[in-house]
Amino acid sequence: MDTPDVIRLLAGAESSGATLLEAIDALGPARIAALLTSEVAFRARLSDLSLRLVAPLGIVLEFLHGGRSFATIVEIGPDGVRLCEELEGDRPETVLTQDLEEAVRTVYGPRDLVSVASQVVRWPEVAVMASGGMAGQGLPSAYYPFVQRVLRSLSRREPADLAELAAECGTDKWSALHRYPEHYDRHFGSLRERRLTVLEIGVGGFGDPGAGAESLRMWKHYFPRAILYGLDIEDKREFDELRIVTVRGDQSDPVSLAAFAEDVGPFDIVIDDGSHVSADVITSFRTLFSHVRPNGLYVIEDLQTSYWKPMFGGDDSDLTDPQYTMGFLKTLLDGLHHEEFLRAEAWEPQPTDGQIRGVHFYHNLCFIEKGPNVEGGLFAETLRLWGTRGKSSSG
Ligand SMILES: C[S@@+](CC[C@H](N)C(=O)[O-])C[C@H]1O[C@@H](n2cnc3c(N)ncnc32)[C@H](O)[C@@H]1O
């Protein structure tokens, strides 16, 4: 199981030297070198480059620890990217060497710990020139962008743009249908570099086991230090990889949802992009909101379905009906003002009243911000007192 190991590395990468060394010893440097290489290859977004290659090319990622070196090759070829121990044939390779501890902090730690002080790059040109050739001779032009992407990813440069990632990864979050990334960026931007647990309901691809995970991959790029859980009513295990864990489950079933949240939560972020059936959306929110960490966010996509009877069983005849998503969310706005009602019977207290600090709406999208909502309503309190005094003096 990779996930507990990655969680340990994410924690170790931001702690003292001794704690990180303990983690390295416990997991083993060879295993960590392989995990790092896999992470770096993912972040480097190499697949678009492979289209221009006719023969495979490789880069060796070599990590040094305790006087030993642990190396894996990232090979990119016409069939995609793979990690291997040896390249086929006699091909030139660039070797990137770095201290293992420094690389763990750079890849999995907070951005202020990024360092490439120990990094050394050995180009294959040395061998080419030593045998009488010229620098660059024989190397296809795609080789340099390939090395550059790996180096960029290994040094954590450039936070990728979310709209670009969405379009590249193939999720409809940025498409003819939606323009969600700018809103996500506004609310998620400050969390990007944090160690996070994120859940998205709806992996994608519906009944096709080979389709989906586009948004999970987008979030994996966007949040380099997050573990991403994807819950879907269909089996999506095929998409499990480093930092992505899919779980089969029905968002309309509060018992299994709660058990799952107990097991892997609490969550920093929950995104509901599942069935979009109002009853399911409301059940999931009621069940999972208590498993969101303080200051976390609960996001609901595709709010328009709340008005649509066909396919989603929504309704637009009473826009405040709380059995539909939009009517229900409007009740959260009243809950936000639970301290301001003058008559006790005006509001039936809800468990979320004191826990929702903000509700932000955009076209088809809502962010619910978890945080204390106990500011008090001084004026309302005064008016209530006046009301009771007025009653008692007139009575
Ligand atoms: C719109 S897709 C998700 C797309 C993905 N989040 C993205 O942005 O690329 C909706 C997914 O929700 C899943 N789904 C439908 N009903 C569900 C339910 N009751 N519980 C969990 N998942 C459900 C479907 O199988 C489908 O894969």
The ligand as an SDF file (V2000), in Angstrom:
LIG
                    3D

 27 29  0  0  0  0  0  0  0  0999 V2000
  -19.8290   13.9930  -13.6790 C   0  0  0  0  0  0  0  0  0  0  0  0
  -19.0130   12.4890  -13.3110 S   0  0  0  0  0  0  0  0  0  0  0  0
  -17.6430   13.0300  -12.3680 C   0  0  0  0  0  0  0  0  0  0  0  0
  -16.6380   13.7720  -13.1810 C   0  0  0  0  0  0  0  0  0  0  0  0
  -15.3400   14.0790  -12.4890 C   0  0  0  0  0  0  0  0  0  0  0  0
  -15.5140   14.5300  -11.1260 N   0  0  0  0  0  0  0  0  0  0  0  0
  -14.6110   15.1450  -13.2760 C   0  0  0  0  0  0  0  0  0  0  0  0
  -14.6900   16.3430  -12.9100 O   0  0  0  0  0  0  0  0  0  0  0  0
  -13.9410   14.7980  -14.2440 O   0  0  0  0  0  0  0  0  0  0  0  0
  -20.1020   11.8130  -12.1580 C   0  0  0  0  0  0  0  0  0  0  0  0
  -19.6820   10.4750  -11.5530 C   0  0  0  0  0  0  0  0  0  0  0  0
  -20.5230   10.2630  -10.4240 O   0  0  0  0  0  0  0  0  0  0  0  0
  -20.7720    8.8790  -10.2900 C   0  0  0  0  0  0  0  0  0  0  0  0
  -22.0240    8.6850   -9.5340 N   0  0  0  0  0  0  0  0  0  0  0  0
  -23.3010    8.7200   -9.9730 C   0  0  0  0  0  0  0  0  0  0  0  0
  -24.1460    8.4540   -8.9810 N   0  0  0  0  0  0  0  0  0  0  0  0
  -23.4050    8.2610   -7.8560 C   0  0  0  0  0  0  0  0  0  0  0  0
  -23.7030    7.9570   -6.5050 C   0  0  0  0  0  0  0  0  0  0  0  0
  -24.9570    7.7820   -6.1000 N   0  0  0  0  0  0  0  0  0  0  0  0
  -22.6760    7.8270   -5.6320 N   0  0  0  0  0  0  0  0  0  0  0  0
  -21.3830    7.9890   -6.0270 C   0  0  0  0  0  0  0  0  0  0  0  0
  -21.0500    8.2780   -7.3120 N   0  0  0  0  0  0  0  0  0  0  0  0
  -22.0390    8.4220   -8.2110 C   0  0  0  0  0  0  0  0  0  0  0  0
  -20.8590    8.3910  -11.7300 C   0  0  0  0  0  0  0  0  0  0  0  0
  -20.5890    7.0010  -11.8240 O   0  0  0  0  0  0  0  0  0  0  0  0
  -19.8620    9.2650  -12.4570 C   0  0  0  0  0  0  0  0  0  0  0  0
  -18.6390    8.5870  -12.6440 O   0  0  0  0  0  0  0  0  0  0  0  0
  1  2  1  0
  2  3  1  0
  2 10  1  0
  3  4  1  0
  4  5  1  0
  5  6  1  0
  5  7  1  0
  7  8  2  0
  7  9  1  0
 10 11  1  0
 11 12  1  0
 11 26  1  0
 12 13  1  0
 13 14  1  0
 13 24  1  0
 14 15  1  0
 14 23  1  0
 15 16  2  0
 16 17  1  0
 17 18  1  0
 17 23  2  0
 18 19  1  0
 18 20  2  0
 20 21  1  0
 21 22  2  0
 22 23  1  0
 24 25  1  0
 24 26  1  0
 26 27  1  0
M  CHG  2   2   1   9  -1
M  END
$$$$
